[in-house]
Amino acid sequence: MEAVHALGKEKGLETEVLFDAIEAALISAYKRNFNAAQNVRVALDRVTGKYHVYATKTVVEEVVDDVTEISLGEARAIKADYELDDIIEIEVTPAKFGRIAAQTAKQVVVQRIREAERGIVYEEFSNRDGDIVTGLVQRTEAKNVFIDLGKTEAVLTPTEQIPGEEYHHGDRIKAYIIEVSNTVKGPQVLVSRTHPGLLKRLFELEVPEIQEGVVEIKSVAREPGMRSKIAVYSKDENVDPVGSSVGHKGMRVQAIVDELRNEKIDIVKWNPEPAKFIANALSPAKVISVAINEDAKESRVVVPGYQLSLAIGKEGQNVRLAAKLTGWKIDIKNEEQAAAETLDESMNVIEVTGEESFTAESDAV
């Protein structure tokens, strides 16, 4: 009994789970060694550890199968008030089990413990969709990376890996839980390094103001391994959301850049006015004006000629991320192009100047 309690403590299992496993094991052992056809129940004393095996039989007029049935006369010899169709229990506790039966019992107990452990792990992770976990890279199989989380393994599939990122045995990495499923082999945790939620969670870990709700992350746009944009906002006028996210000498955001293997991160200030938010989202480019059509969620942005390539970004990356971040379609023009075009009457032109923003990248770049 001491061993049962010690095992429960070691495995993190309720002792009742272990007692149930032992009872099931004794039933299997009894059936294997004595009578496989019998319906039996095992009662295990939770204090002394003594057990009793009871065969269950149905009271019938005429016995056809003496393994599962008992005559009314025999039943009433045990207890006078038995009636037909009653279910009675007769103790059939063996003096001892054979070696094979004991081995069977051991196998059943081990299997039940494994199932219980898997159940605990699944319960622990099933409600953690969208959470962040830290683990050690164990191995790579068919381009899938397996990460040790302590109680279980997580799988990082090729589609969820940052392009160009290498994973070596023993590397400590953070990942975002996208799915937890209960399979025949136990709980399976699927994680991602490319999900926008990973960036959001990393900022929540690094920035106390975000944890406390003083600073709010409004939206995130990512092109994993390349560049990301994150929009932050604070209701408290005394708190600078961009400065809080950057940290002293950029330490907070630099920790995130290092975790994401030198992915560039633009931190911009969210604004409830779409024109100003769009101008901020195009950071580090400077914006002259933004014309918007709120119904169609379309905008035309005018930038100085020398800022056009910066606003668009390499292969259109900057404007593409700004569009994802804001949820608006963005068309960028320089001053000459804008002057030569007739603006759609549905668009309202707003003169804007971008608010504070910050771009973090690797110190090595």
C-alpha positions as CSV (number, residue, x, y, z in Angstrom):
1,M,0.0,0.0,0.0
2,E,3.0,2.3,0.7
3,A,4.2,1.5,-2.8
4,V,0.8,2.5,-4.3
5,H,0.9,5.9,-2.5
6,A,4.5,6.4,-3.5
7,L,3.8,5.6,-7.1
8,G,0.8,7.9,-7.2
9,K,2.9,10.8,-5.9
10,E,5.7,10.1,-8.3
11,K,3.4,9.9,-11.4
12,G,1.1,12.7,-10.3
13,L,-1.9,10.3,-10.2
14,E,-4.7,10.0,-7.7
15,T,-4.3,6.9,-5.6
16,E,-7.9,5.9,-6.5
17,V,-6.8,5.7,-10.2
18,L,-4.2,3.2,-9.1
19,F,-6.6,1.2,-7.0
20,D,-9.0,1.0,-9.9
21,A,-6.1,-0.2,-12.1
22,I,-5.1,-2.9,-9.6
23,E,-8.8,-4.1,-9.4
24,A,-9.0,-4.3,-13.2
25,A,-5.6,-6.2,-13.2
26,L,-6.8,-8.7,-10.6
27,I,-9.9,-9.4,-12.7
28,S,-7.8,-10.0,-15.8
29,A,-5.4,-12.2,-13.8
30,Y,-8.3,-14.2,-12.3
31,K,-10.0,-14.8,-15.6
32,R,-6.7,-15.9,-17.2
33,N,-5.8,-18.3,-14.5
34,F,-9.1,-19.7,-13.4
35,N,-12.2,-19.1,-15.4
36,A,-12.3,-16.7,-18.4
37,A,-16.1,-17.1,-18.8
38,Q,-17.0,-15.9,-15.3
39,N,-18.3,-12.4,-14.6
40,V,-16.2,-11.3,-11.6
41,R,-15.8,-8.2,-9.4
42,V,-12.8,-7.4,-7.3
43,A,-13.1,-5.5,-4.1
44,L,-9.7,-4.1,-2.8
45,D,-9.5,-2.7,0.7
46,R,-8.0,0.8,0.4
47,V,-6.4,0.6,3.9
48,T,-5.2,-3.0,4.3
49,G,-4.6,-3.9,0.7
50,K,-6.6,-7.2,1.1
51,Y,-8.8,-8.1,-1.9
52,H,-11.8,-10.4,-2.5
53,V,-12.9,-11.8,-5.8
54,Y,-16.7,-12.2,-6.3
55,A,-18.3,-14.1,-9.2
56,T,-21.7,-12.7,-10.3
57,K,-24.5,-15.1,-11.1
58,T,-28.1,-14.8,-12.2
59,V,-30.8,-16.7,-10.2
60,V,-32.7,-19.0,-12.6
61,E,-35.3,-21.7,-12.4
62,E,-33.1,-24.2,-14.3
63,V,-29.4,-23.8,-14.6
64,V,-28.1,-24.1,-18.2
65,D,-24.7,-22.5,-17.6
66,D,-23.3,-23.0,-14.1
67,V,-20.6,-20.4,-14.7
68,T,-23.0,-17.5,-15.0
69,E,-26.2,-19.0,-13.4
70,I,-27.3,-20.4,-10.1
71,S,-30.6,-22.2,-9.2
72,L,-33.2,-20.6,-7.0
73,G,-32.7,-23.4,-4.4
74,E,-28.9,-22.9,-4.2
75,A,-29.4,-19.1,-4.0
76,R,-31.9,-19.4,-1.2
77,A,-29.6,-21.7,0.7
78,I,-27.2,-18.7,0.7
79,K,-29.9,-16.1,1.5
80,A,-33.6,-16.9,1.9
81,D,-35.1,-13.8,0.2
82,Y,-33.5,-14.3,-3.2
83,E,-35.9,-14.3,-6.2
84,L,-35.6,-15.3,-9.8
85,D,-33.5,-13.0,-12.0
86,D,-31.7,-11.6,-9.0
87,I,-27.9,-11.0,-9.4
88,I,-25.9,-12.5,-6.6
89,E,-22.2,-12.5,-5.8
90,I,-20.3,-15.5,-4.6
91,E,-16.8,-15.2,-3.2
92,V,-14.2,-17.1,-5.3
93,T,-11.0,-15.5,-4.0
94,P,-8.1,-17.8,-5.0
95,A,-5.5,-18.7,-2.4
96,K,-2.8,-17.4,-4.7
97,F,-2.2,-16.4,-8.3
98,G,0.1,-18.2,-10.7
99,R,3.2,-16.6,-12.2
100,I,1.5,-16.0,-15.6
101,A,-1.6,-14.5,-13.9
102,A,0.7,-12.2,-11.8
103,Q,2.5,-11.1,-15.0
104,T,-0.9,-10.4,-16.6
105,A,-1.9,-8.2,-13.6
106,K,1.4,-6.3,-13.9
107,Q,0.8,-5.6,-17.6
108,V,-2.7,-4.3,-16.9
109,V,-1.5,-2.0,-14.1
110,V,1.3,-0.6,-16.2
111,Q,-1.1,0.0,-19.2
112,R,-3.7,1.7,-16.9
113,I,-1.0,3.9,-15.4
114,R,0.1,4.9,-18.9
115,E,-3.5,5.7,-19.9
116,A,-4.0,7.8,-16.8
117,E,-0.7,9.7,-17.4
118,R,-1.8,10.4,-21.0
119,G,-5.1,11.6,-19.7
120,I,-3.5,14.0,-17.3
121,V,-1.2,15.4,-20.0
122,Y,-4.1,15.8,-22.4
123,E,-6.1,17.6,-19.8
124,E,-3.1,19.9,-19.1
125,F,-2.6,20.9,-22.7
126,S,-6.2,20.6,-24.1
127,N,-7.1,24.1,-22.8
128,R,-3.8,25.7,-23.9
129,D,-4.6,26.3,-27.6
130,G,-3.1,29.7,-28.4
131,D,-0.6,29.5,-25.5
132,I,3.2,29.6,-25.7
133,V,5.4,26.8,-24.6
134,T,9.2,26.4,-24.2
135,G,10.9,23.1,-24.9
136,L,14.1,21.4,-26.0
137,V,14.6,20.2,-29.6
138,Q,14.9,16.4,-29.4
139,R,15.1,15.1,-32.9
140,T,14.1,15.7,-36.5
141,E,12.2,13.0,-38.5
142,A,11.0,13.5,-42.1
143,K,11.5,17.3,-41.6
144,N,9.2,17.3,-38.5
145,V,10.9,18.7,-35.5
146,F,10.1,17.0,-32.1
147,I,10.3,19.3,-29.1
148,D,10.4,17.9,-25.5
149,L,8.0,19.7,-23.3
150,G,8.7,17.6,-20.2
151,K,5.6,15.6,-19.9
152,T,5.0,15.1,-23.6
153,E,6.4,16.0,-27.0
154,A,5.3,18.7,-29.4
155,V,5.5,18.4,-33.2
156,L,6.7,21.3,-35.3
157,T,5.7,20.4,-38.9
158,P,7.6,21.9,-41.9
159,T,4.8,24.3,-42.8
160,E,5.0,25.8,-39.2
161,Q,8.8,26.3,-39.3
162,I,10.4,29.7,-39.9
163,P,11.9,29.5,-43.4
164,G,15.7,29.0,-43.2
165,E,15.7,28.3,-39.5
166,E,17.8,25.4,-38.3
167,Y,17.0,23.2,-35.3
168,H,19.7,21.4,-33.5
169,H,19.4,18.8,-30.7
170,G,19.3,20.5,-27.3
171,D,18.2,24.0,-28.7
172,R,15.7,25.7,-26.4
173,I,12.9,27.3,-28.4
174,K,9.5,28.8,-27.8
175,A,6.5,27.8,-29.9
176,Y,2.8,28.6,-30.2
177,I,0.3,25.8,-29.6
178,I,-2.1,25.5,-32.5
179,E,-3.8,22.2,-31.8
180,V,-4.0,19.5,-29.1
181,S,-5.5,16.2,-30.1
182,N,-6.0,12.9,-28.2
183,T,-4.6,10.0,-30.4
184,V,-4.2,6.3,-29.8
185,K,-0.5,6.9,-29.0
186,G,-1.4,9.6,-26.5
187,P,-1.9,13.4,-26.7
188,Q,-0.4,15.1,-29.7
189,V,0.6,18.8,-29.4
190,L,1.1,20.6,-32.7
191,V,3.1,23.9,-32.4
192,S,4.0,26.7,-34.7
193,R,6.9,29.2,-35.1
194,T,5.2,31.1,-37.9
195,H,1.8,31.9,-36.4
196,P,1.2,35.7,-35.7
197,G,0.0,34.6,-32.2
198,L,3.6,33.6,-31.3
199,L,4.8,37.2,-31.8
200,K,1.8,38.5,-29.7
201,R,2.5,36.1,-26.9
202,L,6.2,36.9,-26.9
203,F,5.4,40.6,-26.4
204,E,3.1,39.7,-23.6
205,L,5.9,37.8,-21.9
206,E,8.5,40.5,-22.3
207,V,6.4,43.6,-21.7
208,P,4.8,44.0,-18.2
209,E,2.5,46.8,-19.4
210,I,0.9,44.4,-21.9
211,Q,0.5,41.7,-19.2
212,E,-1.2,44.2,-17.0
213,G,-3.5,45.5,-19.7
214,V,-2.1,49.0,-19.7
215,V,-0.8,48.5,-23.3
216,E,-3.0,46.6,-25.7
217,I,-1.9,44.8,-28.9
218,K,-4.5,45.7,-31.5
219,S,-3.2,43.7,-34.5
220,V,-0.2,41.7,-35.8
221,A,1.0,40.9,-39.3
222,R,3.9,38.5,-40.0
223,E,6.0,37.2,-42.8
224,P,8.0,34.7,-40.7
225,G,11.7,35.0,-40.7
226,M,11.6,38.2,-42.7
227,R,9.6,41.1,-41.1
228,S,6.6,41.7,-38.8
229,K,4.5,44.6,-37.8
230,I,2.6,45.0,-34.6
231,A,0.2,47.8,-33.6
232,V,0.0,48.8,-30.0
233,Y,-2.3,51.2,-28.1
234,S,-2.7,52.6,-24.6
235,K,-5.8,54.2,-23.1
236,D,-3.5,55.9,-20.5
237,E,-2.1,59.1,-22.1
238,N,0.9,58.9,-19.7
239,V,2.0,55.6,-21.1
240,D,3.8,55.4,-24.4
241,P,2.8,52.1,-26.0
242,V,5.6,52.0,-28.5
243,G,8.3,53.0,-25.9
244,S,6.9,50.4,-23.5
245,S,7.1,47.7,-26.1
246,V,10.7,48.6,-27.1
247,G,12.0,48.8,-23.6
248,H,15.1,50.5,-22.3
249,K,17.8,50.6,-25.0
250,G,15.5,48.2,-27.0
251,M,16.1,45.3,-24.6
252,R,12.5,44.0,-24.6
253,V,12.1,43.9,-28.3
254,Q,15.6,42.7,-28.9
255,A,14.9,39.6,-26.8
256,I,12.0,38.8,-29.2
257,V,14.1,39.5,-32.3
258,D,16.7,37.1,-30.9
259,E,14.1,34.4,-30.2
260,L,12.7,34.7,-33.8
261,R,16.2,34.4,-35.3
262,N,16.6,38.1,-36.3
263,E,13.2,38.7,-37.8
264,K,12.7,42.5,-38.2
265,I,9.9,43.9,-36.2
266,D,8.1,47.3,-36.8
267,I,6.2,48.5,-33.7
268,V,3.6,51.2,-34.7
269,K,1.0,53.1,-32.7
270,W,-2.6,52.1,-33.4
271,N,-5.0,54.9,-34.0
272,P,-8.8,54.7,-34.2
273,E,-8.7,57.0,-37.2
274,P,-8.1,54.8,-40.2
275,A,-6.0,57.3,-42.2
276,K,-3.6,57.9,-39.3
277,F,-3.4,54.2,-38.6
278,I,-2.6,53.5,-42.3
279,A,0.1,56.2,-42.2
280,N,1.6,54.6,-39.0
281,A,1.5,51.1,-40.5
282,L,3.6,52.2,-43.5
283,S,6.5,53.1,-41.1
284,P,9.4,53.7,-41.6
285,A,8.2,55.6,-44.7
286,K,6.9,59.1,-44.3
287,V,3.3,59.8,-45.5
288,I,1.9,63.1,-46.9
289,S,-1.7,62.2,-47.2
290,V,-4.2,59.3,-47.1
291,A,-7.4,59.2,-49.1
292,I,-9.9,56.6,-47.8
293,N,-13.1,55.0,-48.9
294,E,-14.6,53.6,-45.6
295,D,-17.3,51.5,-47.3
296,A,-14.9,49.7,-49.6
297,K,-12.0,49.8,-47.0
298,E,-9.7,51.1,-49.7
299,S,-7.1,53.8,-49.4
300,R,-4.7,55.8,-51.6
301,V,-1.5,56.9,-49.8
302,V,0.7,59.7,-51.1
303,V,4.4,59.7,-50.1
304,P,7.3,61.9,-51.2
305,G,9.0,60.6,-54.4
306,Y,12.2,59.6,-52.5
307,Q,10.1,57.6,-50.0
308,L,8.1,55.5,-52.6
309,S,10.4,52.5,-52.7
310,L,10.7,52.5,-48.9
311,A,6.9,52.7,-48.5
312,I,6.4,49.8,-50.9
313,G,9.3,47.8,-49.5
314,K,11.4,45.0,-51.0
315,E,9.1,43.0,-53.3
316,G,6.2,44.9,-51.8
317,Q,6.7,43.6,-48.3
318,N,6.2,46.8,-46.4
319,V,2.9,47.7,-48.0
320,R,1.7,44.1,-47.9
321,L,2.3,43.9,-44.2
322,A,0.7,47.3,-43.6
323,A,-2.4,46.1,-45.5
324,K,-2.6,42.9,-43.3
325,L,-2.1,45.0,-40.1
326,T,-4.8,47.5,-40.9
327,G,-7.2,45.4,-42.9
328,W,-7.3,48.0,-45.6
329,K,-6.4,47.8,-49.2
330,I,-3.5,50.3,-49.7
331,D,-2.5,51.9,-53.0
332,I,0.7,54.0,-52.8
333,K,1.6,56.9,-55.1
334,N,4.3,59.5,-55.1
335,E,3.3,63.2,-55.4
336,E,3.7,63.4,-59.2
337,Q,1.6,60.3,-59.8
338,A,-1.1,61.5,-57.4
339,A,-1.2,64.9,-59.1
340,A,-1.7,63.3,-62.5
341,E,-4.6,61.1,-61.4
342,T,-8.2,62.1,-60.8
343,L,-9.2,60.9,-57.3
344,D,-12.4,59.0,-56.9
345,E,-15.1,61.2,-55.4
346,S,-15.9,58.5,-52.8
347,M,-12.5,59.0,-51.2
348,N,-11.9,61.6,-48.5
349,V,-8.4,63.0,-48.4
350,I,-6.7,63.5,-45.0
351,E,-3.4,65.2,-44.5
352,V,-1.4,63.1,-42.0
353,T,2.0,62.8,-40.4
354,G,3.0,59.4,-39.0
355,E,3.2,59.0,-35.2
356,E,6.1,57.5,-33.3
357,S,7.2,54.0,-34.5
358,F,10.2,51.7,-34.0
359,T,11.9,49.1,-36.2
360,A,13.9,46.4,-34.4
361,E,16.3,44.2,-36.2
362,S,19.4,42.1,-35.4
363,D,22.4,44.0,-34.1
364,A,24.4,41.9,-36.6
365,V,22.5,43.3,-39.6
